[in-house]
């Protein structure tokens, strides 16, 4: 009779951080997929700009609200990095404070995006330029709101009895996605707000 060695795996951790966690790979795949969507939308915009000598077909969008939005997005990377670090350290009190800060930043950014939509100089149904401008900004706004909802849910969970263990990995995953939301905005901002002025 053959004897098999049985190993006790009870002491192995049930969660991890970064690439050691399955959720991280799922979020990375989602970012690649959504990044491709942004690339296609911006590519369509640039194609129309290239073939149309009168582009843009209306005044370019004003820079005030988009500039404020961009500065806030870049500034949000600091508390987001601190949130991710606190999650890796499993420092519950710091994670709670920083998640509240990130939730507030998200709400503030949503308000600025609404102001940005309010001053766009062309309607979404006026021409191809207006349609693409609104569609691309709407696409990014959807990602912004999605991440804010996720951040608020994770924040609430961290203030309950569920605020331990793998929830710290969820916080790190949320911070990872926020980096994508910020980084996807930078080429979008350049193409929509500065290319028409070049």
C-alpha positions as CSV (number, residue, x, y, z in Angstrom):
1,X,0.0,0.0,0.0
2,X,1.4,3.4,-1.0
3,X,1.5,6.1,1.6
4,X,0.8,9.7,0.6
5,X,2.0,12.8,2.4
6,X,-0.8,15.0,3.4
7,X,0.1,18.6,4.0
8,X,-1.7,20.9,6.4
9,X,-2.6,24.0,4.6
10,X,-4.7,25.6,7.3
11,X,-2.0,28.2,8.1
12,X,-1.9,29.6,4.5
13,X,-3.4,33.1,4.2
14,X,-6.8,33.4,2.6
15,X,-6.0,36.7,0.9
16,X,-3.0,38.5,-0.5
17,X,-2.1,41.8,-2.2
18,X,-1.1,42.8,-5.7
19,X,-0.5,40.2,-8.4
20,X,-0.8,37.4,-5.8
21,X,-4.5,38.1,-5.6
22,X,-6.9,36.9,-8.3
23,X,-9.0,40.1,-8.0
24,X,-6.0,42.2,-9.0
25,X,-5.7,40.3,-12.3
26,X,-9.4,40.7,-12.9
27,X,-9.1,44.5,-12.3
28,X,-6.0,44.6,-14.6
29,X,-7.9,42.8,-17.4
30,X,-10.9,45.2,-16.9
31,X,-8.5,48.2,-17.1
32,X,-7.0,46.9,-20.3
33,X,-10.5,46.3,-21.8
34,X,-11.7,49.8,-20.8
35,X,-8.5,51.4,-21.9
36,X,-9.1,49.9,-25.3
37,X,-12.5,51.5,-25.3
38,X,-11.0,54.9,-24.5
39,X,-8.3,54.3,-27.2
40,X,-11.0,53.5,-29.8
41,X,-13.1,56.5,-28.9
42,X,-10.2,58.9,-28.9
43,X,-9.0,57.3,-32.2
44,X,-12.4,58.0,-33.7
45,X,-12.2,61.6,-32.6
46,X,-8.7,62.0,-34.0
47,X,-9.7,60.4,-37.3
48,X,-12.5,62.9,-37.7
49,X,-10.2,65.7,-36.8
50,X,-7.7,64.5,-39.4
51,X,-10.1,64.2,-42.3
52,X,-12.0,67.4,-41.5
53,X,-10.1,70.6,-42.2
54,X,-12.6,72.7,-40.2
55,X,-12.2,70.6,-37.0
56,X,-13.5,71.2,-34.4
57,X,-17.0,71.8,-35.7
58,X,-17.7,74.3,-33.0
59,X,-15.8,76.2,-30.4
60,X,-13.4,74.0,-28.3
61,X,-14.6,73.3,-24.7
62,X,-13.5,75.9,-22.1
63,X,-10.5,75.1,-20.0
64,X,-11.6,76.3,-16.5
65,X,-13.6,73.3,-15.2
66,X,-11.5,70.8,-17.1
67,X,-8.3,72.3,-15.6
68,X,-9.7,72.2,-12.1
69,X,-10.8,68.6,-12.7
70,X,-7.4,67.6,-14.0
71,X,-5.6,69.2,-11.1
72,X,-7.9,67.5,-8.6
73,X,-7.4,64.2,-10.3
74,X,-3.7,64.4,-10.2
75,X,-3.8,65.6,-6.5
76,X,-6.0,62.6,-5.6
77,X,-3.1,60.3,-6.5
78,X,-1.4,61.2,-3.2
79,X,-4.2,60.1,-0.8
80,X,-4.9,57.2,-3.1
81,X,-1.3,56.0,-2.7
82,X,-1.5,56.5,1.1
83,X,-4.7,54.5,1.1
84,X,-3.1,51.6,-0.8
85,X,-0.1,51.7,1.6
86,X,-2.3,51.7,4.7
87,X,-4.3,48.8,3.3
88,X,-1.1,46.8,2.7
89,X,-0.1,47.5,6.3
90,X,-3.6,46.5,7.4
91,X,-3.8,49.8,9.4
92,X,-7.6,50.0,9.9
93,X,-7.8,53.5,11.4
94,X,-5.7,55.0,8.6
95,X,-7.6,53.1,6.0
96,X,-10.9,54.4,7.3
97,X,-9.8,58.0,7.3
98,X,-8.2,57.8,3.9
99,X,-11.3,56.1,2.4
100,X,-13.5,58.9,3.7
101,X,-11.1,61.4,2.1
102,X,-11.1,59.5,-1.2
103,X,-14.9,59.3,-1.1
104,X,-15.1,63.1,-0.6
105,X,-12.7,63.7,-3.4
106,X,-14.8,61.5,-5.7
107,X,-18.0,63.4,-4.8
108,X,-16.1,66.7,-5.4
109,X,-14.8,65.5,-8.8
110,X,-18.3,64.5,-9.8
111,X,-19.6,68.0,-9.0
112,X,-16.8,69.5,-11.1
113,X,-17.6,67.1,-14.0
114,X,-21.2,68.2,-13.9
115,X,-20.0,71.9,-14.1
116,X,-17.8,70.8,-17.0
117,X,-20.8,69.4,-18.8
118,X,-22.9,72.5,-18.1
119,X,-20.4,74.8,-20.0
120,X,-19.7,72.6,-23.1
121,X,-20.2,74.9,-26.1
122,X,-21.9,72.3,-28.3
123,X,-24.8,70.0,-27.8
124,X,-24.4,66.2,-28.0
125,X,-26.9,66.0,-31.0
126,X,-25.5,69.0,-32.9
127,X,-22.9,67.3,-35.1
128,X,-20.2,64.5,-35.0
129,X,-17.9,66.7,-32.9
130,X,-20.6,67.3,-30.3
131,X,-21.5,63.6,-30.2
132,X,-18.0,62.5,-29.7
133,X,-17.2,65.1,-27.1
134,X,-20.2,64.2,-25.0
135,X,-19.7,60.5,-25.5
136,X,-16.0,60.5,-24.5
137,X,-16.6,62.7,-21.5
138,X,-19.6,60.6,-20.6
139,X,-17.5,57.4,-20.8
140,X,-15.0,58.8,-18.4
141,X,-17.7,60.1,-16.1
142,X,-19.2,56.6,-16.0
143,X,-15.8,55.2,-14.8
144,X,-15.5,58.0,-12.3
145,X,-19.0,57.3,-10.8
146,X,-18.4,53.6,-10.8
147,X,-15.2,54.0,-8.8
148,X,-16.9,56.4,-6.4
149,X,-19.7,53.9,-5.7
150,X,-17.1,51.2,-5.2
151,X,-15.1,53.5,-2.8
152,X,-18.1,54.4,-0.8
153,X,-19.1,50.7,-0.5
154,X,-15.6,49.7,0.6
155,X,-15.6,52.6,3.1
156,X,-18.8,51.5,4.7
157,X,-17.6,47.9,4.9
158,X,-14.4,49.1,6.7
159,X,-16.5,50.8,9.3
160,X,-18.4,47.5,10.1
161,X,-17.4,44.2,11.5
162,X,-16.3,43.2,8.0
163,X,-13.3,45.7,8.2
164,X,-10.5,43.1,8.4
165,X,-8.6,40.5,6.5
166,X,-9.3,40.3,2.8
167,X,-11.2,43.7,2.9
168,X,-7.8,45.3,3.0
169,X,-7.1,43.6,-0.3
170,X,-10.3,45.0,-1.6
171,X,-9.2,48.5,-0.6
172,X,-5.9,48.0,-2.4
173,X,-7.8,46.8,-5.5
174,X,-10.0,49.9,-5.3
175,X,-6.9,52.1,-5.2
176,X,-5.5,50.3,-8.2
177,X,-8.6,51.0,-10.3
178,X,-8.6,54.7,-9.2
179,X,-5.1,55.0,-10.7
180,X,-6.6,53.8,-14.0
181,X,-9.4,56.4,-13.8
182,X,-6.8,59.1,-13.3
183,X,-4.4,57.9,-16.0
184,X,-7.2,57.4,-18.5
185,X,-8.2,61.0,-18.1
186,X,-4.8,62.5,-19.0
187,X,-4.8,61.6,-22.7
188,X,-8.5,62.3,-22.9
189,X,-8.0,65.7,-21.5
190,X,-5.2,66.4,-24.0
191,X,-7.1,65.2,-27.0
192,X,-10.5,66.9,-26.2
193,X,-9.2,70.2,-24.7
194,X,-5.8,70.9,-26.3
195,X,-5.8,69.2,-29.8
196,X,-8.6,71.5,-31.0
197,X,-6.4,74.5,-30.0
198,X,-3.3,73.3,-31.8
